[in-house]
Amino acid sequence: MDSDSPARRGRLHGFSINRLIPNILTLAALCSGLTAIRFALQGEMRLAVIAIIVAAIFDALDGRVARRLGVTSRFGAELDSLSDFLCFGVTPALVLYLASLRDGGALGWVVTLMFPICSALRLARFNTALVSDTPPPAWTGSFFTGVPAPAGALLALIPLMVSFEIEAAWPRHALVVGAVLVVVGGLMVSRIPTYSFKKGRVPRHLVLPSLLGAALVMGVLASAPWIAGSLIGLAYVSLIPFSWIAYRRQAAQDRRAEAHSGEVVSLRSVDSGPSTPG
C-alpha cells in the first residue's frame, strides 16, 4: 500500500471533527430518547414528551448536517436507524404504557408491543430499500413509504399532549390511546406514500408569507404548545390523502412516458429495418 494513502493518513491524523458532528447529533437524540423513559418512570410525562420532541429535532438535524458536510457513511446510517427504533418506537410506547395503557391489562401490553414492532419493520424496510439493486425514480425522493418513525411517534403522543391542556379523563383513556397507537402503527408499516419535506422548495414569491406563517406557528407553540403540537399532527395527517393523490399522478405520468418511449423505439426499429429489394 502507498505510504501516503488516504487510509494511512486517516490512521495517523485521525478523523476530522466534521465527520463526528452527525454521529454526535444522533447520540444526542439517543440520549434524549433514553431520558424520556427515565422521566416517564418518574411520572414526569410532560418532560418525557418534551424529551421525545428534542430527540426528533436532533434526528432531523443529523442527516441534513451529514449531507451538507459531505460526510455520510454506512456507520452513521446504521447508528441513526438504531437510534430511531429506540427513540420513536420503544420510548413512545413505554411512555404511553406508563401513562395509560397499563390500565388496559394484558391487552394494553399487547398494543404497547405492537408499536415498536411496527417501527422495527418500517426501519428494516427502509434500510433494505437503500441497498436495492434497482434505484427508484428520482421523484420518489419527495415521498416516504408510510409515515416516518419520528412523525409516527409524535402522532401517537397526541392523546397525551391533549390531556396536558384540557381537564378531562378521556384523552388518557386506555381505549383512546390504544386505538391511536394501533392506527399510527398501521400507517407506519403501510405502503401509503406520505410527503417528505426534505427536498421541498418554496417559490420565491412565497418566501415572506412562509416566514410569517412559521413565525405564527412558533408563537402558537410558545403560548399553547400541547394544543399547537396536536393541531400540527392532525394537519400532517390531513395531508396524507393529498400525498397519495400526488404520488399516483406522478406514477401515472411515468407510465405514460415509458409507454410513449417504447412506442418511439418500436417505430424506429421498424423504420431502420432492412428494405425489400425493388
C-alpha positions as a Markdown table, in Angstrom:
| # | Residue | x | y | z |
|---|---|---|---|---|
| 1 | Met | 0.0 | 0.0 | 0.0 |
| 2 | Asp | 1.2 | 3.5 | -0.8 |
| 3 | Ser | 2.8 | 5.1 | 2.3 |
| 4 | Asp | 0.8 | 8.3 | 1.6 |
| 5 | Ser | -2.5 | 6.6 | 1.0 |
| 6 | Pro | -5.8 | 8.2 | 2.4 |
| 7 | Ala | -6.2 | 5.2 | 4.8 |
| 8 | Arg | -2.7 | 5.7 | 6.2 |
| 9 | Arg | -3.2 | 9.4 | 6.6 |
| 10 | Gly | -6.6 | 8.8 | 8.4 |
| 11 | Arg | -4.9 | 6.4 | 10.9 |
| 12 | Leu | -2.0 | 8.9 | 11.5 |
| 13 | His | -4.0 | 12.1 | 11.8 |
| 14 | Gly | -7.5 | 10.8 | 13.0 |
| 15 | Phe | -10.9 | 11.9 | 11.7 |
| 16 | Ser | -12.0 | 15.4 | 11.1 |
| 17 | Ile | -14.4 | 16.9 | 13.6 |
| 18 | Asn | -16.8 | 17.5 | 10.8 |
| 19 | Arg | -17.1 | 13.7 | 10.4 |
| 20 | Leu | -18.1 | 13.3 | 14.0 |
| 21 | Ile | -20.7 | 16.0 | 14.2 |
| 22 | Pro | -23.6 | 14.0 | 12.6 |
| 23 | Asn | -22.9 | 11.0 | 14.8 |
| 24 | Ile | -22.8 | 13.3 | 17.9 |
| 25 | Leu | -26.2 | 14.6 | 17.0 |
| 26 | Thr | -27.5 | 11.0 | 16.6 |
| 27 | Leu | -26.1 | 10.1 | 20.0 |
| 28 | Ala | -27.8 | 13.3 | 21.4 |
| 29 | Ala | -31.1 | 12.0 | 20.0 |
| 30 | Leu | -30.5 | 8.6 | 21.6 |
| 31 | Cys | -29.8 | 10.2 | 25.0 |
| 32 | Ser | -32.9 | 12.2 | 24.7 |
| 33 | Gly | -35.0 | 9.1 | 24.0 |
| 34 | Leu | -33.5 | 7.2 | 26.9 |
| 35 | Thr | -34.0 | 10.3 | 29.2 |
| 36 | Ala | -37.7 | 10.3 | 28.1 |
| 37 | Ile | -38.0 | 6.8 | 29.6 |
| 38 | Arg | -36.5 | 8.0 | 32.8 |
| 39 | Phe | -38.9 | 10.9 | 33.1 |
| 40 | Ala | -41.9 | 8.5 | 32.4 |
| 41 | Leu | -40.7 | 6.2 | 35.1 |
| 42 | Gln | -40.7 | 9.1 | 37.5 |
| 43 | Gly | -44.2 | 10.2 | 36.4 |
| 44 | Glu | -43.0 | 13.3 | 34.6 |
| 45 | Met | -45.0 | 12.8 | 31.4 |
| 46 | Arg | -44.7 | 16.3 | 30.2 |
| 47 | Leu | -40.9 | 16.2 | 30.4 |
| 48 | Ala | -41.0 | 12.7 | 28.7 |
| 49 | Val | -42.9 | 14.1 | 25.7 |
| 50 | Ile | -40.5 | 17.1 | 25.5 |
| 51 | Ala | -37.5 | 14.8 | 25.5 |
| 52 | Ile | -39.0 | 12.8 | 22.6 |
| 53 | Ile | -39.6 | 16.1 | 20.7 |
| 54 | Val | -36.0 | 17.0 | 21.4 |
| 55 | Ala | -34.9 | 13.6 | 20.0 |
| 56 | Ala | -36.9 | 14.3 | 16.9 |
| 57 | Ile | -35.2 | 17.6 | 16.4 |
| 58 | Phe | -31.7 | 16.1 | 16.7 |
| 59 | Asp | -32.8 | 13.3 | 14.4 |
| 60 | Ala | -33.9 | 15.8 | 11.8 |
| 61 | Leu | -30.6 | 17.6 | 12.0 |
| 62 | Asp | -28.1 | 14.7 | 11.9 |
| 63 | Gly | -28.8 | 13.5 | 8.3 |
| 64 | Arg | -29.0 | 17.1 | 7.0 |
| 65 | Val | -25.7 | 18.0 | 8.6 |
| 66 | Ala | -24.1 | 14.9 | 7.3 |
| 67 | Arg | -25.2 | 15.7 | 3.7 |
| 68 | Arg | -24.2 | 19.3 | 4.0 |
| 69 | Leu | -20.8 | 18.4 | 5.2 |
| 70 | Gly | -20.4 | 15.5 | 2.7 |
| 71 | Val | -19.6 | 13.0 | 5.5 |
| 72 | Thr | -22.4 | 10.5 | 5.1 |
| 73 | Ser | -21.4 | 6.9 | 5.9 |
| 74 | Arg | -22.8 | 3.5 | 6.3 |
| 75 | Phe | -21.9 | 3.5 | 10.0 |
| 76 | Gly | -23.9 | 6.8 | 10.5 |
| 77 | Ala | -26.9 | 5.3 | 8.7 |
| 78 | Glu | -26.9 | 2.2 | 10.9 |
| 79 | Leu | -26.5 | 4.2 | 14.1 |
| 80 | Asp | -29.3 | 6.5 | 13.1 |
| 81 | Ser | -31.6 | 3.6 | 12.4 |
| 82 | Leu | -30.9 | 2.1 | 15.8 |
| 83 | Ser | -31.5 | 5.4 | 17.5 |
| 84 | Asp | -34.8 | 5.9 | 15.6 |
| 85 | Phe | -36.0 | 2.5 | 16.8 |
| 86 | Leu | -35.4 | 3.3 | 20.4 |
| 87 | Cys | -36.4 | 7.0 | 20.4 |
| 88 | Phe | -39.5 | 6.7 | 18.1 |
| 89 | Gly | -40.5 | 3.1 | 18.6 |
| 90 | Val | -39.7 | 1.8 | 22.1 |
| 91 | Thr | -39.8 | 5.1 | 24.0 |
| 92 | Pro | -43.3 | 6.4 | 22.9 |
| 93 | Ala | -44.8 | 3.0 | 23.5 |
| 94 | Leu | -43.3 | 2.8 | 27.0 |
| 95 | Val | -44.4 | 6.4 | 27.8 |
| 96 | Leu | -47.9 | 5.7 | 26.7 |
| 97 | Tyr | -48.0 | 2.4 | 28.6 |
| 98 | Leu | -46.9 | 4.1 | 31.8 |
| 99 | Ala | -49.3 | 6.9 | 31.3 |
| 100 | Ser | -52.5 | 5.0 | 30.5 |
| 101 | Leu | -52.2 | 1.6 | 28.7 |
| 102 | Arg | -51.2 | -0.3 | 31.8 |
| 103 | Asp | -54.8 | 0.2 | 32.9 |
| 104 | Gly | -55.7 | -2.0 | 30.0 |
| 105 | Gly | -54.1 | -5.1 | 31.5 |
| 106 | Ala | -52.7 | -7.7 | 29.1 |
| 107 | Leu | -54.4 | -6.2 | 26.1 |
| 108 | Gly | -52.8 | -2.8 | 26.9 |
| 109 | Trp | -49.3 | -4.5 | 26.9 |
| 110 | Val | -50.1 | -6.2 | 23.6 |
| 111 | Val | -50.9 | -2.9 | 22.0 |
| 112 | Thr | -47.7 | -1.5 | 23.5 |
| 113 | Leu | -45.6 | -4.2 | 22.0 |
| 114 | Met | -47.2 | -3.7 | 18.6 |
| 115 | Phe | -45.9 | -0.2 | 18.2 |
| 116 | Pro | -42.1 | -0.8 | 18.4 |
| 117 | Ile | -42.6 | -3.9 | 16.3 |
| 118 | Cys | -44.2 | -1.7 | 13.6 |
| 119 | Ser | -41.3 | 0.7 | 13.9 |
| 120 | Ala | -38.7 | -2.1 | 13.5 |
| 121 | Leu | -40.5 | -3.4 | 10.4 |
| 122 | Arg | -40.6 | 0.0 | 8.9 |
| 123 | Leu | -37.0 | 0.8 | 9.6 |
| 124 | Ala | -35.9 | -2.7 | 8.2 |
| 125 | Arg | -37.9 | -2.0 | 5.0 |
| 126 | Phe | -36.3 | 1.4 | 4.7 |
| 127 | Asn | -32.8 | 0.1 | 5.2 |
| 128 | Thr | -33.4 | -2.7 | 2.6 |
| 129 | Ala | -34.6 | -0.1 | 0.0 |
| 130 | Leu | -31.3 | 1.8 | 0.5 |
| 131 | Val | -29.3 | -1.1 | -0.9 |
| 132 | Ser | -31.7 | -2.0 | -3.7 |
| 133 | Asp | -30.2 | -3.1 | -7.0 |
| 134 | Thr | -32.7 | -1.0 | -9.0 |
| 135 | Pro | -32.9 | 2.5 | -7.6 |
| 136 | Pro | -36.4 | 4.1 | -7.8 |
| 137 | Pro | -37.1 | 7.2 | -10.0 |
| 138 | Ala | -35.7 | 10.4 | -8.6 |
| 139 | Trp | -39.1 | 11.9 | -8.0 |
| 140 | Thr | -39.9 | 9.3 | -5.4 |
| 141 | Gly | -37.4 | 11.1 | -3.1 |
| 142 | Ser | -40.2 | 13.5 | -2.4 |
| 143 | Phe | -42.3 | 10.8 | -0.7 |
| 144 | Phe | -41.9 | 8.3 | 2.2 |
| 145 | Thr | -43.4 | 4.9 | 2.1 |
| 146 | Gly | -45.7 | 5.1 | 5.1 |
| 147 | Val | -45.5 | 7.5 | 8.0 |
| 148 | Pro | -41.8 | 8.0 | 9.1 |
| 149 | Ala | -40.9 | 6.9 | 12.6 |
| 150 | Pro | -40.4 | 10.4 | 14.2 |
| 151 | Ala | -43.7 | 11.6 | 12.8 |
| 152 | Gly | -45.4 | 8.4 | 13.9 |
| 153 | Ala | -44.1 | 8.8 | 17.5 |
| 154 | Leu | -45.4 | 12.4 | 17.7 |
| 155 | Leu | -48.8 | 11.3 | 16.2 |
| 156 | Ala | -49.0 | 8.5 | 18.8 |
| 157 | Leu | -48.4 | 11.1 | 21.6 |
| 158 | Ile | -51.3 | 13.4 | 20.6 |
| 159 | Pro | -53.8 | 12.0 | 23.2 |
| 160 | Leu | -51.2 | 12.6 | 25.9 |
| 161 | Met | -50.5 | 16.1 | 24.7 |
| 162 | Val | -54.2 | 16.9 | 24.6 |
| 163 | Ser | -54.5 | 15.7 | 28.2 |
| 164 | Phe | -52.0 | 18.2 | 29.3 |
| 165 | Glu | -54.2 | 21.1 | 28.2 |
| 166 | Ile | -57.8 | 20.0 | 28.9 |
| 167 | Glu | -59.3 | 18.9 | 32.2 |
| 168 | Ala | -60.8 | 15.6 | 31.1 |
| 169 | Ala | -60.1 | 12.0 | 31.5 |
| 170 | Trp | -60.9 | 10.7 | 28.1 |
| 171 | Pro | -57.7 | 11.6 | 26.2 |
| 172 | Arg | -55.7 | 9.3 | 28.6 |
| 173 | His | -58.3 | 6.5 | 28.5 |
| 174 | Ala | -56.7 | 3.2 | 27.5 |
| 175 | Leu | -59.1 | 2.7 | 24.7 |
| 176 | Val | -58.4 | 6.1 | 23.1 |
| 177 | Val | -54.6 | 5.8 | 23.5 |
| 178 | Gly | -54.7 | 2.2 | 22.3 |
| 179 | Ala | -56.8 | 3.0 | 19.2 |
| 180 | Val | -54.5 | 5.8 | 18.2 |
| 181 | Leu | -51.4 | 3.6 | 18.8 |
| 182 | Val | -52.8 | 0.9 | 16.6 |
| 183 | Val | -53.8 | 3.3 | 13.8 |
| 184 | Val | -50.4 | 5.1 | 13.8 |
| 185 | Gly | -48.5 | 1.8 | 13.9 |
| 186 | Gly | -50.6 | 0.6 | 10.9 |
| 187 | Leu | -49.7 | 3.9 | 9.0 |
| 188 | Met | -46.0 | 3.4 | 9.7 |
| 189 | Val | -45.9 | -0.1 | 8.1 |
| 190 | Ser | -48.4 | 0.8 | 5.3 |
| 191 | Arg | -47.4 | 1.4 | 1.7 |
| 192 | Ile | -49.2 | 4.7 | 1.7 |
| 193 | Pro | -47.0 | 7.5 | 0.2 |
| 194 | Thr | -46.5 | 10.4 | 2.5 |
| 195 | Tyr | -44.8 | 13.7 | 1.8 |
| 196 | Ser | -41.1 | 14.1 | 2.5 |
| 197 | Phe | -40.3 | 17.7 | 3.1 |
| 198 | Lys | -36.5 | 17.1 | 2.8 |
| 199 | Lys | -36.4 | 18.2 | -0.8 |
| 200 | Gly | -39.3 | 20.7 | -0.6 |
| 201 | Arg | -38.8 | 24.1 | -2.2 |
| 202 | Val | -40.6 | 27.4 | -1.5 |
| 203 | Pro | -41.3 | 29.6 | -4.5 |
| 204 | Arg | -39.6 | 33.0 | -4.4 |
| 205 | His | -42.8 | 34.9 | -4.1 |
| 206 | Leu | -43.9 | 32.8 | -1.2 |
| 207 | Val | -40.8 | 33.2 | 0.9 |
| 208 | Leu | -42.0 | 36.1 | 3.0 |
| 209 | Pro | -45.5 | 34.6 | 3.6 |
| 210 | Ser | -43.8 | 31.3 | 4.6 |
| 211 | Leu | -41.6 | 33.1 | 7.1 |
| 212 | Leu | -44.7 | 34.9 | 8.5 |
| 213 | Gly | -46.5 | 31.6 | 8.8 |
| 214 | Ala | -43.6 | 30.0 | 10.5 |
| 215 | Ala | -43.5 | 32.9 | 13.0 |
| 216 | Leu | -47.2 | 32.5 | 13.7 |
| 217 | Val | -46.8 | 28.7 | 14.3 |
| 218 | Met | -43.9 | 29.4 | 16.7 |
| 219 | Gly | -46.0 | 32.0 | 18.5 |
| 220 | Val | -48.8 | 29.5 | 19.0 |
| 221 | Leu | -46.3 | 26.8 | 20.1 |
| 222 | Ala | -44.9 | 29.2 | 22.7 |
| 223 | Ser | -48.4 | 30.1 | 24.1 |
| 224 | Ala | -50.2 | 26.8 | 23.9 |
| 225 | Pro | -47.5 | 24.1 | 23.0 |
| 226 | Trp | -49.6 | 21.0 | 23.5 |
| 227 | Ile | -52.6 | 22.0 | 21.6 |
| 228 | Ala | -50.5 | 23.5 | 18.9 |
| 229 | Gly | -48.4 | 20.3 | 18.6 |
| 230 | Ser | -51.6 | 18.3 | 18.4 |
| 231 | Leu | -53.0 | 20.5 | 15.7 |
| 232 | Ile | -49.7 | 20.2 | 13.7 |
| 233 | Gly | -50.0 | 16.4 | 13.9 |
| 234 | Leu | -53.6 | 16.5 | 12.7 |
| 235 | Ala | -52.6 | 18.8 | 9.9 |
| 236 | Tyr | -49.9 | 16.3 | 8.9 |
| 237 | Val | -52.5 | 13.5 | 8.8 |
| 238 | Ser | -54.8 | 15.6 | 6.7 |
| 239 | Leu | -52.0 | 15.9 | 4.1 |
| 240 | Ile | -51.8 | 12.1 | 3.6 |
| 241 | Pro | -54.7 | 11.9 | 1.0 |
| 242 | Phe | -53.1 | 14.7 | -1.0 |
| 243 | Ser | -49.7 | 12.9 | -0.9 |
| 244 | Trp | -51.3 | 9.7 | -2.1 |
| 245 | Ile | -53.0 | 11.5 | -5.0 |
| 246 | Ala | -49.8 | 13.3 | -6.0 |
| 247 | Tyr | -47.9 | 10.1 | -5.9 |
| 248 | Arg | -50.4 | 8.3 | -8.1 |
| 249 | Arg | -50.5 | 11.2 | -10.5 |
| 250 | Gln | -46.7 | 11.2 | -10.9 |
| 251 | Ala | -46.6 | 7.4 | -11.2 |
| 252 | Ala | -49.2 | 7.6 | -14.0 |
| 253 | Gln | -47.1 | 10.2 | -15.8 |
| 254 | Asp | -44.1 | 7.9 | -15.6 |
| 255 | Arg | -46.1 | 5.0 | -17.0 |
| 256 | Arg | -47.3 | 7.2 | -19.9 |
| 257 | Ala | -43.8 | 8.4 | -20.6 |
| 258 | Glu | -42.5 | 4.8 | -20.6 |
| 259 | Ala | -45.2 | 3.7 | -22.9 |
| 260 | His | -44.5 | 6.6 | -25.3 |
| 261 | Ser | -40.8 | 6.0 | -25.3 |
| 262 | Gly | -41.5 | 2.3 | -26.0 |
| 263 | Glu | -43.7 | 3.2 | -29.0 |
| 264 | Val | -41.0 | 5.5 | -30.3 |
| 265 | Val | -38.3 | 2.8 | -30.0 |
| 266 | Ser | -40.5 | 0.3 | -31.8 |
| 267 | Leu | -41.2 | 2.7 | -34.6 |
| 268 | Arg | -37.5 | 3.5 | -35.0 |
| 269 | Ser | -36.7 | -0.2 | -35.2 |
| 270 | Val | -39.3 | -0.7 | -37.9 |
| 271 | Asp | -38.0 | 2.3 | -39.9 |
| 272 | Ser | -34.4 | 1.1 | -39.7 |
| 273 | Gly | -35.2 | -2.4 | -40.7 |
| 274 | Pro | -33.9 | -3.9 | -44.0 |
| 275 | Ser | -35.7 | -2.7 | -47.0 |
| 276 | Thr | -37.1 | -5.2 | -49.6 |
| 277 | Pro | -35.3 | -5.3 | -52.9 |
| 278 | Gly | -37.1 | -3.4 | -55.7 |
